Amino acid sequence: MRIFTFFDACLRGDSPRHQPATTPGIAHCLCVIPATAGFGHRCEYVHLCAGDRHPAATSDQPEWWACMQGGLLVVDSETELAVLASGDVHTPEAGRAVEVQAVVDSVLVRAVPEAGAGSAGTAEFVAIDAGEADWAQQLHARGLNWAVCHHGALSLQWRASVRPDEVRTTYLQPGMAFAPEPGDDYCIDAILSGAGLLCCLQPPPASGAVPLPQAERKAA
C-alpha cells in the first residue's frame, strides 16, 4: 500500500512556495502523486481563490479534472464549456487551451497522463457510510489505481502480500490518497457516515462496467 499526502509533496519540493506549478498557466499547483509513482499519470491539486482566472492548456492525451471543493467555470474566451461544483468531474478536450475561473475558493484535481500513456483512467466520486464493509472489494473489482479522501475521515486497514500477518492502519483525511499494491488485502470504513473518496479507476472494458452503488457522480 502506498500513501500520498500534501506533506509528501512539500518534501519533494513541489510546493508552490518553492517552485512554479508543474502544469503551465495554472497557479498554486501541488503535485501530490508524481509521475514517477508508476500509474502512467500524475495527480495535481490546484488551489484557486474566489475570482481567480487562469489559463490552462490540456495535454494531447485524455486527462480529467475533478472539483474537490468550491465551484469552477471552464471557459473558452467567453464561451462557458463546463460548470463544476464540488463532486463534479470534467473531461476536457485534449490539446485545447481554456481558462479556469473560481466562483468561490476552490480545489481542482487534475490527472495528467505521461507522454505515451493512453489516458489517466476514469474518475468517480463515491460516498461511503459507516459499517459498509465491502467497499474495498468493489473498488478492487473496478480496477482501482488510487483514491483520495474527498471529505470526512476513513479508516484504511491492509495486509501486504509480503507481510500477510501484519495488519497496518492509516486514517485518511481530505488530501490524503492511497494506492493498493498488487496482492494487498485491504478494507475501508468510514469513521463518520457520508465520507467521500475520489477514485481513479482503470478504463472499463469495451463491454462497459457495472457502476459502483451509491456513486455520487461519474466522469463525463
N, C-alpha and C positions, 0 to 999 in steps of 0.2 A: 504494500500500500504506500502510495506517495501522497504527502500532504503539502499543499501550496498555500501561502498566506501573503498578505501585503508586506509583512515584515521580511519574508524571504526576498521579495522583490527589491526592497530597500537595501538589503545586504548585497544584492547583485549590482547595485548602482543604478537601478532603473528608476529611482525616484525622480520626479520632475524637478526637484530642487537641485539635482546634481547633473542632469544631462537632458538634452531635448527629447521630446516624445519620439518613440520608435516608429509611429505612424505619422508621415509628413502632414503638416497642416493642422492637426488637432492638438490642442494644448492640454496640459495636466494629464498626460497619459502614463499609466503604470503597467508594465508588463508583468503579470502575475505568473502565468505559465509560459516559460520560454520555449522557443522553437527547438532548443536542444533537449526538451523533455521526451521527444520521440513520437509525438502524436501527429506529425505532419503539418502542424499549425501552431501558432502561439495565441495566447489569450491576453487581451489588454483591457484594463479598466480605464475609462476616460471620464474624468470629473469635469462637469460643466456647471458654471454658476448661472443663475437666472439671468436671461438676456444675452448670454454669450452666444456668439455665432462664429463658427469656424469652418473653413473649407476642409473637405475630406475627399481624398482620391482612393477609390476602391482598387483592389488588386485585379489582375486579369483573370483570376480564378474565383469560383464561388466562395464567398465568405458570408458570415451572418453577424447581425448586430442584435443585441437584446437590451432593453431598458430595465435596469435593475431597480431604479427608483426615480421618481420625478416625472417629467414629461418633456418630450422632444419633438421637434419638427425636422423632417428631412426635406430639403428644398433644392430645386434646380432653377437658378435665377429667382423668379418669384413664383414658380410653379411648385405647389405642395405635393410631394411624392408620397409621404407617409407621416402619420401622426402616431407617436409611440407613447403609451402610458406605462407605468410600472407593470411588468409581466408580459409586455408585448415583444415580439420578435420580428425583425425585418431582414429580408434577403435583398440587398441592393444589387443593381445591375452591375455586372463585372466591368471594370475599367471605366466607370463613369465618375466624373467629378461632380460632387454635390456639396451642399453646406448643411451643417447640423446646427440647429438653434435650440437652446434650452428655454422652455417656458418657465420652469422653476429650477431650483438646484437639482441636478440630475447626475446619475451614474449610468454610463453606457458601457456594455461589454462587447468587444469585437473579437471574433475568432478569425484569424487571418492566416490563410494557407501559406506554407513554404513554397518556394519555387519548385515546380514539378509535382506538387501534391494535387490530387484530383479535386478535393474540396476540404472544408473544415468540418464536415459532418453535418448533422442537423441539431437544432436546438429545441428544447421543450421545457417549460416551467411546470413543476408539479407541486401540489400541496400534500403534506403528509400529516395525518393526525396521530396523536399518541396511541400506542398499542397496535398499530398496523405493522405486523412483524414480517410481512412478505415483500416489502418494497425492494430489498436488495436483490432478491431472486428475479423480480420483474425488471429491474434495471439491467441486471446481468443478461437476461434473455433478449433485451433490446440492443445489446452491444454498447454498453456504457463506456465511453472514453474517460470522461471525468465529469464531476458535478461540483457546483459551488453553492454554498449556502446563500439563499436569497433573502430570507428573513426568519426570525425566530432562532431557535437553537436545536441542534440534533446531536444524538449520541451515535458515534460510529465505532463498532467493535469488529475486530478481524483477527483471523489466524492466518499467518503467512504460510505458504506451501513449504518453505524451508524450515519453519519452526511451528509445526502444527499443534504442539502442546502449549504454546504461549499465546494468551489472549491479550490483545492490546486495545486500549480505548482512547479515542480522541473526541473532544466536544467541539462541534462545528458552530461557529458564529458567522454572521454575514461577512463576506470577504474571504472566507476560508474554503479551499477546494480540496477534493480528494480524487485520486485516480487509482483504481484497483490494478494490482499486478496479476498476470496470468496465474491461476491456481489459488488466488486469495479466497478464503471463505469469510464473508463479512455480513453484518446486519446493520440496519439503520433504524433508529427510533427517534421520534420527535419528543423532545423534553416537554414542550407545550404543543397543544393541538394547533394545526394550521401552519406549522413550519414549512418553509419552501426551499426547493432546490431548482437551480438552473442546470439542466443536464445537457451535456454534449454527447450525442449518440452517433453510432456508425450509420451511414446512409442505409435506409431499408432496401431489401431486395426488390427487384422489378415487380414482383407479385404484390408488394405492399406489406405493411406490418400492422399488427393489431395495436391500436393506441393504448398508452398507459391509462388505467382508470383514474378518474378524478383529475386528469391533466387540466391545468388552467388554460393554457394556450399553446399552440404549436407553431412551428416555423411556417412561413408562407411557402 
